[in-house]
């Protein structure tokens, strides 16, 4: 079940791992900014930001994937994604590049300690493997 058509993705880094999101799902990428916390929110929901008059919820992929939170750096970004009728910010450690992935394999049941349900596939590149995030699973996590 290998896909060979080329799609464009934005390659992201979280810790030592590399992930990707389809470029057409990304609204914009912004520098990290102050996030207003929401009382009693789930751990991975960091809070909300005001993006040009729109209130956007912001989640931490680090927290969602069970990694320790780290201090933000000058490379930390919020990737604002569009999914269905929602706009959500996703905090990542860094944004690497826009890339084409032509060799995409189905994900295993688990990728590291993370459920394979969070992945649409695993892209194979000259530099290693890239987990392609399945936004409908990542953003709808309860």
Secondary structure, DSSP 4 states (H G I P E B T S, - for coil): --B-S-EEEEEEEETTEEEEEEGGGEEEEEE----B--TT--TTEEEEEEETTEEEEEEEHHHHTTPPP----TT-EEEEEEETTEEEEEEESEEEEEEEE--EE---SEETTEEGGGEEEEEEETTEEEEEE-HHHHTT--
